[in-house]
């Protein structure tokens, strides 16, 4: 066929292009477009102008309907939604270390105490109101002679390996504390006998009546007998339990992360204990970030390494200015005192002590520590003892100078001398920004009285200084500015009874038969009114003898980010560790929840 011939289909037809033809066609298109525009747009413009009001009204009406519908939908959704605390978050809290053990009977630092309260349970604990309440204990019966306490344990409490907590665990723990080979930091159990009546009943027998004994049960972390029974007491501290403990508290140990061994920087990673007898915590993870100094904690807060921090002084938290954080300041049952060494040098003269007592403006001391620093002028926390308690000695510089003159210390220029000797005092305190500010202010006040004051600041965390052996035990000071932990009961026998002088916690070496009798009688009386009367007697004698000056009540400064929900504003703390009283309900972050119409 012709179309199949090669020469035919391979031939390309010749194409031609004419610019005149193209121009003629474009002009036709342009003319048609103009005529169309005139006919359908310009000629009808007047009609559009006539109806434009209707168009605008129609558009606005439709817009209002759409907007109203959106607002109604939004309002409807919001009316059935509310903000709630988010569950399953991770809480990262900065605390001061070091951490050398997680066995609670050896806890001696803030970090170790914090881990102890999160991992282990106690028979009794302080609740959010600052009162004793049951924890592992379910009930407590006191015998008529007030020497036997019978405690019933909860039947549902378990160790984190699933074994139930039983009375034998309590007995084992007490016996371990009584054994001197254990070398535990928890003391005072040597004369107390613990007996397992049955699996859920433990009985404590005291040699004498001790009214404050229930408070001691808050400081008794229970250990698992079935895990530790074969460990010798002398080897307990070095046992693997110290780094991989098993408790019955709200959290369990996941692992310990070493960050910097040279500074002790580490993180203790904890997980929620879903089998906890009081209910599983809302937090899924709890991290304790361990730091060596308060400056390191402040840096951690500033760089958001953590979302909460404790162990900070009032001076420390003043450096935190970020809007991302909230600073809580809560009083705890402890007081900072200027303790006079009543058995050496000029401090053995009661008149000199009374002069310093009268010549110290404690309000000024509290002011340099921080605004609203609570006062303390008695040997116990304000409110623990009521009635005819002595009032604070009124600051009177002229009166103080007169007392010093009476004692024979006369002014010689700007200093006081007696028989050619200077009225000289060595004042020691421990490293703490608040203590150091208070010491500086107090020393300047005393210098204004003509006293020659030498100050010394020691660091309890520095092994080379060995504060206990070199300062506290030998009473190597004229005046010691120190914090005394008072606790939930006004029993301050350990700090002021003469039997506790020299090597005990009576750092003033204070001795007075009236005070001794009142302190000894108060702790063996159960009747509240009689106990209170004994403590009033002691307080009056204590103020008259002036073995110390109460400077200010200690406070706990707690910093947390704004999305953290922890520690209710009205929570009362006996000690800093009691911040965990409601840790089951701590959360991080918020979430929207749907409400039932």
VONUKE-41603 format. One line per field, with one value per residue (C-alpha): residue number from 1; residue in one letter; x, y, z. Coordinates in Angstrom, 1 decimal, padded with zeros to 4 digits. Layout:
REM VONUKE-41603
i: NUM/... .
aa: A/... .
X: X/... .
Y: Y/... .
Z: Z/... .
This chain:
REM VONUKE-41603
i: 1/2/3/4/5/6/7/8/9/10/11/12/13/14/15/16/17/18/19/20/21/22/23/24/25/26/27/28/29/30/31/32/33/34/35/36/37/38/39/40/41/42/43/44/45/46/47/48/49/50/51/52/53/54/55/56/57/58/59/60/61/62/63/64/65/66/67/68/69/70/71/72/73/74/75/76/77/78/79/80/81/82/83/84/85/86/87/88/89/90/91/92/93/94/95/96/97/98/99/100/101/102/103/104/105/106/107/108/109/110/111/112/113/114/115/116/117/118/119/120/121/122/123/124/125/126/127/128/129/130/131/132/133/134/135/136/137/138/139/140/141/142/143/144/145/146/147/148/149/150/151/152/153/154/155/156/157/158/159/160/161/162/163/164/165/166/167/168/169/170/171/172/173/174/175/176/177/178/179/180/181/182/183/184/185/186/187/188/189/190/191/192/193/194/195/196/197/198/199/200/201/202/203/204/205/206/207/208/209/210/211/212/213/214/215/216/217/218/219/220/221/222/223/224/225/226/227/228/229/230/231/232/233/234/235/236/237/238/239/240/241/242/243/244/245/246/247/248/249/250/251/252/253/254/255/256/257/258/259/260/261/262/263/264/265/266/267/268/269/270/271/272/273/274/275/276/277/278/279/280/281/282/283/284/285/286/287/288/289/290/291/292/293/294/295/296/297/298/299/300/301/302/303/304/305/306/307/308/309/310/311/312/313/314/315/316/317/318/319/320/321/322/323/324/325/326/327/328/329/330/331/332/333/334/335/336/337/338/339/340/341/342/343/344/345/346/347/348/349/350/351/352/353/354/355/356/357/358/359/360/361/362/363/364/365/366/367/368/369/370/371/372/373/374/375/376/377/378/379/380/381/382/383/384/385/386/387/388/389/390/391/392/393/394/395/396/397/398/399/400/401/402/403/404/405/406/407/408/409/410/411/412/413/414/415/416/417/418/419/420/421/422/423/424/425/426/427/428/429/430/431/432/433/434/435/436/437/438/439/440/441/442/443/444/445/446/447/448/449/450/451/452/453/454/455/456/457/458/459/460/461/462/463/464/465/466/467/468/469/470/471/472/473/474/475/476/477/478/479/480/481/482/483/484/485/486/487/488/489/490/491/492/493/494/495/496/497/498/499/500/501/502/503/504/505/506/507/508/509/510/511/512/513/514/515/516/517/518/519/520/521/522/523/524/525/526/527/528/529/530/531/532/533/534/535/536/537/538/539/540/541/542/543/544/545/546/547/548/549/550/551/552/553/554/555/556/557/558/559/560/561/562/563/564/565/566/567/568/569/570/571/572/573/574/575/576/577/578/579/580/581/582/583/584/585/586/587/588/589/590/591/592/593/594/595/596/597 .
aa: X/X/X/X/X/X/X/X/X/X/X/X/X/X/X/X/X/X/X/X/X/X/X/X/X/X/X/X/X/X/X/X/X/X/X/X/X/X/X/X/X/X/X/X/X/X/X/X/X/X/X/X/X/X/X/X/X/X/X/X/X/X/X/X/X/X/X/X/X/X/X/X/X/X/X/X/X/X/X/X/X/X/X/X/X/X/X/X/X/X/X/X/X/X/X/X/X/X/X/X/X/X/X/X/X/X/X/X/X/X/X/X/X/X/X/X/X/X/X/X/X/X/X/X/X/X/X/X/X/X/X/X/X/X/X/X/X/X/X/X/X/X/X/X/X/X/X/X/X/X/X/X/X/X/X/X/X/X/X/X/X/X/X/X/X/X/X/X/X/X/X/X/X/X/X/X/X/X/X/X/X/X/X/X/X/X/X/X/X/X/X/X/X/X/X/X/X/X/X/X/X/X/X/X/X/X/X/X/X/X/X/X/X/X/X/X/X/X/X/X/X/X/X/X/X/X/X/X/X/X/X/X/X/X/X/X/X/X/X/X/X/X/X/X/X/X/X/X/X/X/X/X/X/X/X/X/X/X/X/X/X/X/X/X/X/X/X/X/X/X/X/X/X/X/X/X/X/X/X/X/X/X/X/X/X/X/X/X/X/X/X/X/X/X/X/X/X/X/X/X/X/X/X/X/X/X/X/X/X/X/X/X/X/X/X/X/X/X/X/X/X/X/X/X/X/X/X/X/X/X/X/X/X/X/X/X/X/X/X/X/X/X/X/X/X/X/X/X/X/X/X/X/X/X/X/X/X/X/X/X/X/X/X/X/X/X/X/X/X/X/X/X/X/X/X/X/X/X/X/X/X/X/X/X/X/X/X/X/X/X/X/X/X/X/X/X/X/X/X/X/X/X/X/X/X/X/X/X/X/X/X/X/X/X/X/X/X/X/X/X/X/X/X/X/X/X/X/X/X/X/X/X/X/X/X/X/X/X/X/X/X/X/X/X/X/X/X/X/X/X/X/X/X/X/X/X/X/X/X/X/X/X/X/X/X/X/X/X/X/X/X/X/X/X/X/X/X/X/X/X/X/X/X/X/X/X/X/X/X/X/X/X/X/X/X/X/X/X/X/X/X/X/X/X/X/X/X/X/X/X/X/X/X/X/X/X/X/X/X/X/X/X/X/X/X/X/X/X/X/X/X/X/X/X/X/X/X/X/X/X/X/X/X/X/X/X/X/X/X/X/X/X/X/X/X/X/X/X/X/X/X/X/X/X/X/X/X/X/X/X/X/X/X/X/X/X/X/X/X/X/X/X/X/X/X/X/X/X/X/X/X/X/X/X/X/X/X .
X: 000.0/001.1/000.9/003.3/006.0/009.1/009.6/006.0/005.7/009.1/008.5/007.9/005.4/006.8/005.5/005.3/004.9/003.3/003.6/000.9/-001.6/-000.8/-001.2/-004.5/-005.9/-004.7/-006.6/-009.8/-009.4/-008.7/-011.8/-014.0/-012.7/-013.4/-016.9/-017.6/-016.4/-018.5/-021.6/-021.4/-019.3/-019.3/-022.9/-024.1/-021.9/-024.8/-026.9/-024.1/-023.9/-027.7/-027.5/-024.1/-025.8/-027.7/-024.5/-022.6/-025.5/-025.7/-021.9/-022.0/-025.0/-023.3/-020.1/-022.0/-023.8/-020.5/-018.8/-021.7/-021.8/-018.0/-018.3/-021.3/-019.3/-016.3/-018.4/-020.1/-016.8/-015.3/-018.3/-017.7/-013.9/-011.6/-007.9/-006.5/-003.0/-001.3/-000.4/002.7/005.2/008.8/009.8/013.5/014.5/017.9/019.3/022.6/024.8/026.8/025.2/027.3/024.5/020.8/020.4/018.2/019.7/023.0/021.4/023.3/022.9/019.9/020.1/020.3/017.3/015.3/015.9/015.1/011.6/010.8/012.0/011.1/008.1/007.8/005.3/004.1/004.6/003.8/000.8/000.2/-001.0/002.2/000.5/001.5/-000.6/-000.5/001.7/002.7/000.9/-002.9/-003.5/-001.6/-002.6/-000.7/-000.7/-002.0/001.6/002.5/005.5/004.2/003.1/001.2/001.1/-001.0/000.4/-001.4/-002.0/-001.6/001.9/004.4/008.1/008.9/009.6/006.0/006.7/004.4/005.8/005.5/006.2/009.5/010.8/010.2/011.9/014.8/015.3/015.2/017.6/019.9/019.9/020.6/023.7/026.8/028.5/026.0/027.2/023.8/023.2/019.8/020.3/018.3/016.9/019.4/016.9/013.8/012.6/010.6/008.7/006.6/003.3/002.1/002.7/000.9/001.4/004.6/005.1/007.6/008.5/010.2/012.2/010.5/007.6/008.7/005.9/007.5/008.0/005.4/007.4/010.4/008.5/008.6/012.4/012.3/012.6/011.7/014.2/013.3/014.4/014.1/016.7/019.2/019.0/022.2/024.2/026.5/025.7/029.3/029.1/025.7/027.0/029.2/026.6/025.1/021.8/023.3/023.4/020.4/017.9/014.5/011.9/008.1/007.7/006.0/008.9/011.4/015.0/015.7/019.4/022.0/023.6/027.1/027.6/030.9/032.6/035.0/032.2/029.7/027.3/024.8/021.2/019.1/016.4/013.2/010.1/006.5/005.6/002.3/001.8/002.2/-000.3/-001.6/-002.1/000.3/001.8/000.6/004.3/005.7/009.3/011.1/014.7/016.9/019.7/022.7/024.9/027.8/027.1/024.1/025.7/025.6/021.9/021.2/023.0/020.9/017.7/018.8/019.7/016.5/018.4/015.8/012.2/012.5/015.2/015.7/018.6/018.8/019.2/017.1/020.1/020.4/016.8/017.1/019.4/016.6/014.7/013.2/009.4/009.5/009.9/008.0/009.8/008.1/009.4/008.0/009.1/010.3/010.6/014.2/015.9/019.2/020.8/023.9/025.0/027.3/029.9/029.0/031.9/034.9/036.3/034.1/031.0/031.0/029.9/026.0/026.1/028.1/025.8/022.8/024.5/024.9/021.3/020.1/022.5/021.6/018.9/017.5/015.1/018.0/019.6/016.4/016.2/019.6/018.7/015.5/012.2/009.6/012.1/010.2/011.4/012.4/013.3/012.5/014.3/011.4/009.3/006.7/003.4/004.7/004.5/001.7/000.6/002.9/006.0/008.6/008.7/011.7/014.3/013.9/016.9/018.5/022.1/022.5/021.3/023.7/026.6/025.6/025.7/029.1/030.3/028.8/030.8/034.0/034.5/035.1/035.5/039.0/038.6/036.4/037.1/036.4/039.0/039.2/042.5/044.2/042.6/040.4/036.8/037.4/035.0/035.6/032.3/032.0/029.3/029.0/029.1/025.7/024.9/022.1/024.2/027.1/024.9/023.5/027.0/028.3/025.4/025.6/029.3/029.0/026.4/028.7/031.7/029.5/029.3/033.1/033.5/036.5/034.9/036.8/034.6/035.3/033.2/033.7/032.5/030.9/031.3/035.1/036.7/039.9/038.1/036.3/033.8/032.4/035.8/037.6/034.8/031.7/033.0/035.8/033.5/036.3/034.4/033.1/030.0/028.5/025.9/024.1/020.8/019.0/016.4/013.5/010.9/007.2/007.5/008.9/011.2/014.6/016.3/019.1/020.1/019.8/020.0/023.3/023.7/024.1/027.0/030.6/030.1/026.4/024.3/024.3/026.7/026.4/027.4/024.4/023.7/021.0/019.2/015.9/016.1/017.3/014.4/011.8/013.2/013.4/009.9/008.3/009.4/007.9/004.5/001.7/-000.8/-000.6/-001.2/001.4/004.0/003.3/003.7/007.1/008.3/007.2/009.3/012.3/011.8/011.8/015.0/016.6/015.9/017.2/020.5/021.0/022.9/021.9/020.1/017.4/018.1/015.5/013.4/014.7/012.8/012.9/013.2/011.7/011.9/009.8/008.8/005.3/004.0/004.8/002.1/003.6/003.3/000.0/000.4/-001.1/001.2/002.9/006.4/008.1/011.3/012.3/011.9/008.2/007.6/006.9/003.8/001.6/004.1/001.4/-000.4/002.5/002.3/004.1/002.1/-001.6/-004.2/-007.7/-010.4/-014.0/-016.8/-020.0/-022.9 .
Y: 000.0/003.5/004.7/001.9/003.0/004.2/007.3/008.5/008.2/009.5/012.8/015.8/018.3/021.8/024.4/028.1/031.0/034.5/037.3/039.3/036.5/036.1/039.9/039.9/037.0/038.7/041.9/039.9/038.3/041.7/043.2/040.3/040.6/044.4/043.9/041.2/043.4/046.3/044.2/042.1/044.3/048.0/048.2/046.3/048.3/050.5/047.4/046.1/049.5/049.3/045.9/046.3/047.1/043.8/042.0/043.5/042.7/039.2/038.7/040.1/038.1/034.9/035.9/036.5/033.2/031.4/033.3/032.7/029.0/028.8/030.6/028.4/025.3/026.5/027.5/024.1/022.3/024.4/024.0/020.3/020.5/021.4/021.5/018.7/017.7/015.4/011.9/009.8/012.6/012.7/014.8/015.9/017.3/018.7/017.9/018.2/015.1/013.2/009.8/007.1/004.7/004.1/002.0/004.3/003.4/005.0/008.2/011.3/013.8/015.5/013.4/010.1/011.2/012.1/008.7/007.0/008.6/007.8/004.1/003.0/003.1/003.9/002.9/006.5/009.6/013.3/014.2/017.5/019.2/018.3/015.7/012.1/009.7/006.0/004.7/001.0/000.9/000.5/001.0/001.6/000.7/002.1/000.1/001.5/001.9/003.8/001.6/-000.8/000.1/-002.5/-001.8/-003.5/-003.5/-003.1/-006.5/-005.3/-003.7/-005.5/-005.3/-004.5/-008.2/-009.0/-010.4/-009.0/-006.7/-008.4/-007.8/-009.7/-007.0/-004.4/-006.5/-007.1/-003.4/-002.5/-005.2/-004.0/-000.5/-001.7/-003.6/-001.4/-003.3/-001.9/001.7/003.2/006.9/006.3/006.1/005.9/002.3/000.6/000.2/-000.6/-004.1/-005.0/-008.3/-009.9/-011.0/-012.4/-011.7/-008.4/-007.3/-005.8/-004.8/-002.2/-002.3/000.8/000.7/004.0/006.1/008.3/010.6/011.4/007.8/007.8/010.5/008.2/005.8/008.3/008.0/004.2/003.1/-000.6/-003.0/-006.4/-009.2/-011.9/-010.0/-009.0/-011.6/-013.4/-010.2/-009.5/-006.1/-005.1/-005.7/-004.0/-000.7/-002.3/-004.8/-004.6/-003.5/000.0/000.5/-001.7/-001.4/-003.0/-001.0/-000.8/002.9/004.7/004.4/001.7/002.1/001.8/002.6/005.1/007.2/008.5/011.8/013.1/011.0/013.9/016.1/013.4/014.5/011.6/010.9/008.4/007.1/005.9/004.4/004.3/001.5/000.3/-002.1/000.6/000.0/003.6/003.7/004.2/007.7/009.8/010.4/007.6/008.6/010.4/011.6/012.8/014.9/015.0/018.0/018.9/022.6/025.0/027.0/023.8/023.5/027.1/026.5/023.3/025.3/028.1/025.6/023.5/020.4/019.9/021.1/021.4/022.0/022.0/022.5/026.2/029.1/032.3/034.0/031.2/031.5/035.3/034.5/032.7/035.4/033.4/033.6/029.8/029.0/029.3/029.7/028.2/029.1/027.0/027.0/023.7/022.7/023.7/026.8/028.6/029.6/031.4/028.7/029.9/027.5/028.1/026.2/028.1/031.6/034.7/032.6/031.0/034.3/034.5/038.3/038.4/036.0/038.1/041.2/039.6/038.3/041.9/043.5/041.4/042.8/039.5/041.4/042.9/039.4/038.0/041.0/040.3/036.7/037.5/039.2/037.4/035.1/033.7/034.3/031.8/032.9/029.8/026.4/025.0/026.1/028.8/027.2/023.9/025.1/027.5/029.4/031.5/031.1/033.8/036.6/037.5/039.7/043.2/044.6/047.3/048.3/050.6/047.9/045.5/047.9/048.4/044.6/044.4/047.2/045.4/042.3/044.3/044.6/048.3/050.2/051.1/053.1/050.9/047.6/046.2/045.0/043.4/043.1/044.1/041.3/041.8/040.7/038.3/035.8/033.2/032.5/029.5/028.6/026.1/027.0/028.4/031.7/032.5/031.6/033.7/036.8/036.3/035.8/039.0/041.1/039.6/040.0/043.7/044.3/042.7/044.7/047.8/046.7/046.7/042.9/041.7/039.1/036.5/034.6/031.2/029.4/025.6/023.3/020.0/018.4/019.0/015.8/017.7/020.0/017.2/019.5/016.9/015.8/019.1/021.5/020.0/017.3/019.2/022.4/024.4/027.7/030.4/030.8/028.3/029.5/026.2/024.8/022.5/020.1/020.2/018.0/017.4/017.2/019.8/017.2/019.0/016.9/016.0/019.7/021.1/018.4/018.3/014.5/015.4/017.9/017.3/014.6/014.8/017.3/019.8/022.1/024.8/022.4/023.9/022.6/023.7/021.4/023.1/022.7/019.1/018.2/019.9/018.2/014.8/015.0/016.3/013.4/010.8/012.6/011.7/014.3/017.2/019.9/018.6/018.2/021.7/023.1/021.3/022.9/026.3/025.9/024.9/027.7/030.3/029.0/028.7/032.3/033.5/031.5/032.6/029.6/030.6/033.2/032.1/033.9/032.6/029.6/027.6/027.5/025.2/026.9/024.8/025.9/024.3/025.1/026.6/023.4/021.4/020.6/019.6/020.5/022.3/025.8/025.1/022.1/022.1/020.7/019.2/018.6/019.2/015.5/015.7/017.6/014.0/013.6/013.9/012.8/010.3/013.3/015.2/015.8/017.6/019.4/019.8/018.1/018.8/016.4/015.9/016.4/014.5/016.8 .
Z: 000.0/-000.8/002.9/003.8/001.5/003.5/001.5/002.3/006.2/006.9/005.1/007.4/006.2/005.7/008.3/007.8/010.3/009.6/012.1/010.4/010.7/014.4/015.0/013.2/015.4/018.7/017.8/017.2/020.7/022.3/020.7/021.8/025.4/025.5/024.2/026.8/029.6/028.5/028.2/031.4/033.8/033.2/032.0/035.1/037.6/038.6/039.5/041.7/043.5/044.1/045.8/047.5/050.9/050.6/049.8/052.7/055.1/053.8/054.2/057.7/058.7/057.5/059.4/062.6/062.3/061.8/064.7/067.0/066.1/066.9/070.2/071.2/070.3/072.2/075.2/075.2/075.1/077.9/080.1/080.2/080.4/083.3/084.0/086.2/087.3/084.9/086.0/085.2/085.2/086.2/089.3/089.5/092.9/093.8/097.3/099.1/099.3/099.5/099.2/100.7/101.6/100.9/104.0/106.1/109.5/108.4/106.8/107.8/104.9/103.4/100.3/102.3/104.5/101.4/099.8/103.1/103.3/099.6/099.8/103.3/105.6/109.3/111.9/112.4/110.4/110.6/108.3/106.5/109.7/111.6/113.8/114.2/112.2/111.3/108.5/108.8/112.1/112.1/115.8/119.0/122.6/125.6/128.9/132.1/133.5/130.3/129.6/127.0/123.5/121.5/117.8/115.2/111.7/108.4/106.9/103.3/103.5/101.3/100.6/097.0/096.3/097.2/100.7/103.4/106.1/109.4/113.1/112.9/110.5/113.2/115.9/113.6/113.0/116.6/117.6/114.8/116.2/119.7/118.6/118.9/116.1/113.7/114.3/113.1/113.1/114.7/118.5/121.7/121.4/123.7/126.6/124.6/124.0/120.9/120.8/118.0/119.7/116.3/112.6/112.8/116.4/117.9/121.5/122.7/126.4/127.9/131.2/132.3/131.2/128.2/127.0/123.7/122.6/119.8/118.1/118.1/116.0/113.1/113.1/112.9/109.2/109.0/107.3/105.7/108.0/105.2/103.1/105.8/108.6/107.5/107.4/110.4/112.0/111.6/107.9/107.4/106.1/103.5/102.4/098.9/100.4/100.9/097.1/096.1/098.9/099.1/101.0/101.4/100.6/097.8/095.4/094.4/093.3/089.6/089.5/090.6/087.9/088.6/086.9/088.4/091.0/091.9/093.1/094.2/091.5/090.9/090.3/092.2/089.8/091.5/090.1/091.3/093.6/092.1/095.1/097.8/100.5/100.6/096.8/093.9/093.6/090.7/089.6/087.5/088.2/091.0/090.5/093.4/091.9/094.3/094.5/096.7/097.3/097.3/094.5/092.3/093.2/092.2/088.9/088.3/088.9/086.5/083.8/084.3/085.2/087.9/088.4/092.2/094.8/098.6/101.0/100.1/102.5/102.4/100.8/098.2/097.0/096.6/093.7/091.9/089.9/087.1/086.6/085.9/089.6/092.8/096.2/099.2/102.7/105.6/109.3/110.6/114.3/114.8/116.1/115.5/118.8/120.1/122.5/125.4/126.7/130.3/131.8/130.4/130.5/130.7/129.6/133.0/134.5/134.3/134.5/131.2/129.6/130.7/129.3/125.9/126.1/126.7/124.3/121.3/119.0/117.7/115.4/113.6/113.3/111.8/109.4/107.9/107.4/105.5/105.6/107.8/109.4/112.4/115.9/118.6/122.1/124.1/124.1/122.1/119.2/119.9/120.6/121.9/125.5/126.5/129.5/131.7/129.5/129.9/127.3/125.2/127.0/125.6/123.7/125.8/124.9/127.9/130.2/128.7/129.2/132.8/133.4/131.9/134.1/137.1/136.2/136.2/132.5/132.0/128.8/127.8/124.6/122.4/124.2/127.6/130.0/133.4/135.3/132.1/130.1/127.1/127.1/124.2/122.7/120.0/118.1/115.8/113.3/110.4/106.8/105.7/104.1/106.6/109.6/108.3/107.9/111.3/112.8/111.2/112.5/116.0/116.2/115.2/117.9/120.5/119.3/119.9/123.5/123.7/123.3/121.2/118.9/116.8/114.3/112.7/110.0/109.7/107.0/108.3/104.8/104.9/106.3/107.1/109.5/111.4/113.0/115.4/116.8/116.7/117.5/119.0/121.3/122.9/123.1/121.3/121.4/123.7/121.7/119.1/116.6/115.8/114.7/117.2/115.9/118.3/116.6/117.2/121.0/123.4/125.0/124.8/127.5/125.2/124.7/128.2/130.9/132.7/132.0/128.3/128.8/127.9/125.3/124.5/122.7/125.5/123.7/126.3/129.1/130.9/134.4/136.9/139.4/138.8/135.1/135.4/137.6/135.3/132.2/133.8/135.3/132.1/129.9/132.3/132.6/130.2/131.5/129.0/131.6/134.0/131.3/130.1/133.7/134.0/130.7/131.8/135.0/132.9/130.4/133.2/134.7/131.3/130.5/133.9/133.5/129.9/128.6/125.0/122.9/120.6/117.3/114.8/113.9/111.1/107.8/104.8/101.4/098.6/094.9/092.2/088.7/088.1/086.4/089.6/092.1/095.4/099.1/099.8/100.9/104.3/105.0/108.4/108.5/111.6/109.6/106.0/105.2/106.1/102.8/101.5/103.7/100.6/097.9/096.6/095.1/093.6/089.9/087.1/084.4/083.6/081.4/080.2/081.4/080.2/082.7/082.6/081.4 .
